[in-house]
Amino acid sequence: MTCVQQRTTWMLIVATLAAGAIAFAQGGVWTVVKYPADEGFQVRLVAPDAPGGGGKADESDSTSGPVANGRMEVKKEGSDTKISLNVVGLPVGAWLVYAADGTGAARVLDRFSGSSRSEKYTLENYDTFMVFLSRDSNLKVLPPTSKMTVYSVVPKGLKPVPRPK
């Protein structure tokens, strides 16, 4: 192997490792979807450390198990998006429900204390998002999965929107 070939090989290896590190630093999961109007969706909420590794797409009807999990129903009606959330199995404590939009910006939807939550939300002019729960009250952007307790997976029939670069 010539010196030029060796240098090219090393450059490819370094570029591949750097790309992987950047993807890891961006938080791991990106399950932001655009919900179409007038159609209801059942969405699972999974823990990043759930048996089987959590998930990005909804391939199961199960919400049972020893770890935090849940479901939400999402329906866009006109300019409003209605969410009915049900989460169980959380460690007792203070929690925040967040929505992350298509830019990765996170906003607080709710704060509560306990080990479960059943609540309804109406979001105006907000149809592209994912939902996650965290104990961290200072999140402004989608965090790494280490700061999420549960997050919404991509519902059947939809695909995630492209992640911003």
C-alpha positions in Angstrom: 0.0 0.0 0.0 1.4 3.4 -1.0 1.6 6.3 1.4 -1.2 8.1 -0.4 -3.4 5.0 -0.2 -2.7 4.7 3.6 -3.5 8.4 4.1 -6.7 8.0 2.2 -7.7 4.9 4.2 -7.0 6.7 7.5 -9.0 9.7 6.4 -12.0 7.5 5.6 -11.7 5.8 9.0 -11.5 9.1 10.9 -14.5 10.5 8.9 -16.6 7.5 9.6 -15.8 7.6 13.3 -16.5 11.4 13.4 -19.9 10.9 11.7 -20.8 8.3 14.3 -19.8 10.5 17.2 -21.9 13.4 15.8 -24.9 11.2 15.4 -24.5 9.9 19.0 -24.1 13.5 20.3 -27.3 14.5 18.7 -29.3 12.4 21.1 -29.9 9.0 19.5 -33.6 9.0 18.8 -35.5 11.2 16.4 -39.1 10.2 16.1 -40.6 13.5 15.1 -43.5 13.0 12.8 -46.0 15.3 11.0 -49.5 14.3 11.9 -52.0 14.6 9.0 -55.3 16.3 9.5 -58.5 14.5 10.6 -56.9 11.2 11.3 -56.3 9.7 14.7 -53.1 7.9 15.6 -52.3 5.6 18.5 -48.7 6.2 19.6 -46.6 4.1 22.0 -44.3 5.7 24.6 -41.3 3.6 25.4 -38.3 3.8 27.7 -34.9 4.1 26.0 -33.7 1.1 28.2 -36.9 -1.0 27.6 -36.3 -4.7 27.0 -35.5 -5.0 23.3 -33.9 -1.6 23.3 -36.8 0.8 23.2 -37.5 1.5 19.6 -38.1 4.1 16.9 -41.2 2.7 15.1 -44.3 1.2 16.5 -44.2 -2.5 15.8 -46.0 -3.7 18.9 -49.3 -3.3 20.6 -47.8 -4.0 24.1 -47.5 -1.3 26.7 -47.0 -3.6 29.7 -43.8 -4.4 31.5 -41.7 -3.5 34.4 -40.4 -0.2 32.9 -42.2 3.1 32.4 -44.3 3.1 29.2 -47.5 4.5 27.9 -49.7 5.5 25.0 -51.1 8.6 23.5 -53.7 9.3 21.0 -53.0 12.2 18.5 -55.5 13.8 16.2 -55.1 17.0 14.2 -58.3 19.0 13.8 -58.0 22.2 11.9 -55.2 24.2 13.4 -55.4 22.3 16.7 -53.6 19.0 17.5 -55.3 17.1 20.4 -53.2 14.7 22.5 -54.6 12.3 25.0 -51.6 11.0 27.1 -51.5 8.0 29.5 -48.1 7.1 31.1 -47.6 4.5 33.8 -44.7 2.9 35.6 -42.7 6.0 36.3 -40.5 6.2 39.4 -42.3 8.4 41.9 -41.2 12.0 41.6 -41.5 15.3 39.7 -41.9 15.0 35.9 -42.1 17.2 32.8 -43.9 16.3 29.6 -42.2 17.9 26.6 -42.9 18.1 22.9 -40.0 18.5 20.5 -40.8 20.0 17.1 -39.3 19.5 13.6 -36.4 21.8 14.4 -35.5 19.9 17.6 -36.7 22.7 19.9 -38.4 21.4 23.0 -41.3 22.9 24.9 -42.9 22.0 28.2 -46.5 20.7 27.9 -47.1 19.8 31.5 -45.5 19.4 35.0 -46.7 16.8 37.5 -45.6 14.7 40.5 -46.3 11.0 40.8 -45.7 7.7 39.0 -48.4 8.0 36.3 -50.2 10.6 34.3 -53.4 10.7 32.3 -54.0 14.1 30.6 -55.3 15.8 27.5 -53.6 18.6 25.7 -54.5 20.9 22.8 -51.7 22.4 20.8 -52.4 25.3 18.4 -50.5 25.3 15.0 -48.3 22.4 16.1 -48.5 19.3 14.0 -44.9 18.1 13.7 -43.5 16.7 17.0 -42.5 13.9 19.3 -43.3 13.7 23.0 -41.0 12.7 25.8 -40.9 12.8 29.6 -37.9 14.0 31.6 -37.1 15.1 35.1 -34.9 17.9 33.7 -36.7 21.2 33.8 -34.1 23.1 31.7 -34.4 21.4 28.3 -34.7 23.8 25.3 -33.8 21.2 22.6 -34.3 17.4 22.2 -32.0 15.9 24.7 -30.0 12.6 24.5 -31.9 9.6 25.6 -30.1 9.6 28.9 -32.3 12.6 29.9 -35.6 10.9 28.7 -37.6 8.4 30.7 -40.0 7.6 27.9 -40.5 9.0 24.3 -43.0 8.6 21.6 -42.2 6.2 18.8 -43.2 6.7 15.1 -46.8 5.5 14.8 -47.8 2.9 12.2 -48.4 4.4 8.8 -46.1 7.5 9.3 -42.4 8.2 8.9 -40.2 10.6 10.8 -39.5 14.0 9.3 -35.9 14.6 8.3 -33.7 15.6 11.2 -32.2 19.1 10.9 -28.5 19.2 10.2 
